[in-house]
Amino acid sequence: FLVDLETKKILESNVSLRNLLGYSADEMKKLTIYDFVARPKDEIKKKLEQLQKEGKVVIRERKYLRKDCSLVDVEMVRNLITFGNKKVLCVVARDISERKKAEERLKKTMDATIETMSKMIEAKDPYTSGHQHRVCQLAVPLAQELSLSEDKVEGIRIASLIHDIGRIGLPTEILNRPGKLNDIEFGLIKGHSQIGYDILKSIDFSYPIAKIVLQHHEKLNGSGYPNNLRGDKIILEARIVGVADVVEAMSSHRPYRPALGIDAALEEISKNRGTLYDPEVVDVCLKLFKEKGFE
């Protein structure tokens, strides 16, 4: 369809769009773009002004409002063309409702699979029951406060829910051993990051899940495991999950020690800010607990 850039009225529309929205050709010409693009008017106006200024082809997913007030998902390609003797907005819109439904079904299947993985870990290591979910409940707000993209936040959500999947490969008697572990036993425990990576590396999550799982025990100064990575060699997502993991683990009971409490956990990350833990992630974490009432 074509849009007059001054009045925002629809100049021309094809049969496919009219059928999609439920309007006749005459009805479409009485509409403006504000009438069916399900976005705030000021936002649409701003985007059009930006398009006129930059002149770039823009591809976006949007929701259109049909005549019957139902919403439909579309993928639209916007561009400026010459129509008659002036520049107008040309939009090619494609119905992607079925694709969106398929994506939603796939996400539900993925979420169910992740939940099953998480329960498998808890069945093997009942003392950490709920640990991964609690890490997720902290890691996701940390990522959001750091203004990470939706994709990165989703990757962190998934990774944090299964970050300890490698514990499946560890002996139960070590996982549930009361008291302090010896060096050999602790060495086995440290292997869970690599085991988790090996389990997940062949799965195409569209996010670096396996890498986050592999690196979530690495420390900025290279004292972490399994690969003694330093600084920016540790991906940001792993640094976020790592801080959330430490805070949750110290706050909770373990077979070898009682819960140390949230104050001790916050003291640990504060004391080692910039040495073991990412300073920006630590600052946001402290802010969540001390200023925003996170529990």
N, C-alpha and C positions, 0 to 999 in steps of 0.2 A: 504494500500500500504506500501511497505518497501523502506527505503531510506538508501543509503550508507552514513555513517557519515563523511567519508573523502571527497568524491567527491560530495556529496549531490545529486547524481543521483538516479533515481527511479529504484529499482531492480526488483520489482514485483508490479502488480496492478490487482485488480479484475474487472470484467465486469461492475459492478455497478458504480465504479469510472470513468471508461473509458466512459461509456455512459453519465455520468453526465458532464464530461469535454469535450466530443466530440473527443477524441483521440483513435487511434487504439492501440493495445498492443505494436507493434513495435515503434510507435510514443512516447508512454509513456516512454519507456526505453531510449529514446534520451533526455528526459527532466531532469532537476534538480528541486528540490523543490522550487527554486527561480522563476521558470518559471510560476508557477500557484498560489502560495500563495501570495495574494495581500497585501504584507507588504514590507517595505524597507529591502533590503538584509542584511544590518548590524544588523537590529533588529532580523531577522530570525536566523542569525548566533549566535547572543548573546543568544537567547532562547535555541538553540540546545546545546550550550556549558553549559548552566545552567542545562539543563536536564541531560546531561552526568555526570555532577558533583554531582547532587542531586539524580538522578535516580528515581524520583517520577512520578507517573501517572499524566498526566496533561489533563484537559478538558477545551477547549476553543471554543468560537464562532469566526469564521473567514470568510472572503470572498475569494473564489477561482476564478481565471481567466480562463474562458473557452477558447477553441480554437478559437471561433468566437469573442473573446474579451469582451463578456458579463460577468457580475459578478454573482456568486451564493453564497448564505449564507449557511454555513455548520457548524455543531457542530463536533469538532474533539477531539478524545481521543488519546494522544501520550504516548508512552511507549518505553522502550528499551527492545529488545529481542535478543536472540542468533540465528543467521541465518548462517548455515554452521559452520564456526569456528570463527565468529566474532560478535560483538554487532552491531545491526542495529536499526534504528528508525522504529517503527511500528505505523502507523496512521490509525485509523478507522474514516472515515468521513461520516457524515449523512446529507443529504439535508434537510435544515430547512426553505426553501424559503416560503412554505405555512404558517408555524408557524409565521414567521416574518411578512408576509402580514396580518395575523390575529391580531398580536400584534399591528401593525400600525393602523388597523381599530379600534381596541379597544381603542388605545390612542386618535384617532380622536374623538371617541364617548365620551371618558372621558373629553377631552378638551372642547367639545361642552357643556357637562353637567356643567362643572365648570364655563364656560362663562355664561350660563343661570342662575346659582346660583348667580353669581356676579351681573348680570343685575337686578335680583329680589331684591337684597339688595339696589341697587341704585334707583330702582323705589320706594322703601319704604322710603329711606333716600336720596333724591336728592342732599342735601348739601354736601354729601361726594362722589358725582359722580366722578369716576376716581381715588378715593383715593386708593382702593385696587390694581388697576393696577400700580399705582405709587409706592406703597409699594413693590410690586413684582419686579418692575424695579430696586429697590435698594437692596432688600433682596437677589436676585439671584447673582448679582456681589459680594456682601459681602460673601456669601457662597463659591463662586468660589475662591475669594482671600484667604479665609481660608483653601483652598485645600480640601474641603469636597468631598466625593465621588459623582458620578453622581446621584446615588439613593437619597442621602440626599439633593442634590441641587434640584432635581425634586420634592421631598416632600415639600421643602420650597417654590418652585414656586407655587405649587397647594395650599398650606395652605395660603400663602400670598394673593392669589387671592380671597379667601373666608373667611379671618380671622374675618371679621365682620358680618358673616352670622347670628349670634344671634340677631343682631339689628332688624331682621324681627319680633321678638317677643316683641318689645318695642312699646309703644304708639307713634304714629306719632307726636302728639302735643308736646311731650317731645323732640323727635329727632330734631324737627324744631323750638324749642323755642328760640327766641332771648334773649340775656341777660344771666346772671349767673343762673345756676340751684341751687335749694335748696338741702339740704342733702337727702331728700326722693327721689327726682328726680334723683340725682346723684347715689344714691343707686340702683335705677332701671337700670340706664345706665350700671353700673358695672356688672349687671346680664347677659349682652350679651355674655360674654365669656362662662359661664356655659350653656346658651341656645344653643350657637353654638356647644358646645361639645355634648350636648344631641341630637342635630339634626344629627350630623355626626358620632357618635360613633359606630353605627351599620353598617356603610359602610366600606367594606374591600378595602381600597385604596392601600394597600401594603406599605404605609408610615404612620407615626404617625400623620396624619392630624388633627384628633380630639384633640389629646393631645397638638399639637402646638397651635391650636385655643384656647383651654382652658387656656393655660399658657402664652399667648403673652403679658398679662398685669402684670405678676408677676415681682417682683424686687429682686435684689440680697440680699438686707437687710431685706426681708420679709414684706416690706410695700406695696406690690402689691396686686392684687386680681385675682381670687376669693378665693384662698386658702392660701395666705400669705407664699408661698414657699420661701425658701432661697437657695442661691448659686447653687450648682450642682443638687439640687432637681428640678431645672428648666432645661428642656432639652435644648441643645445648639440651636436646630432649633428654639425654641420659643424665646430664647435670641436674635437671629439674627432678627427674624420678629419683636420683640419688639423694637429694636433700629431703624429699618427701619420705623416702624409705628410712633414712636415719631418724628423722623426727618421729615417725610412727613406731619404729622398732624400739627406740629408747623409752617411749611412752608406754609400751606394752610388756606384759609378762613373757619371759622365756624360760625354757626348762633349766637353764644354767644361772638365772638370776631373776629377782622380782622386777616389776616395772619401776623405772627410774623417774617417771613423771615428765610432764610437758615442759616444766621449767628447766630441768636438766637437759632436755633435748634442745631447747632454744639456746641455752647457754653453750652447748656443744657447737652448734652451727655458727653462733655469734663469735665464739672464741677462735674458731678455725676458718672464719670468713676470709676468702682470698688465698688461703693456704691449702685447705682440703676441698672447700666448697666454693662454688661460683658466687662471687660477692653480690651480684645483682639478684640472683635467685634467693640468697640468704636475706637480703634486705626486704624483698617482697614477702618472703615467708614470715619474717618478724612483724612486718606491717599487718599481714593478715591476722595474726594472733593478737597483737597488742593494740591495734587501732581499729580493726574491722570486726573484732569479736569472733574470729573463727575458732571452732571447737573441734 
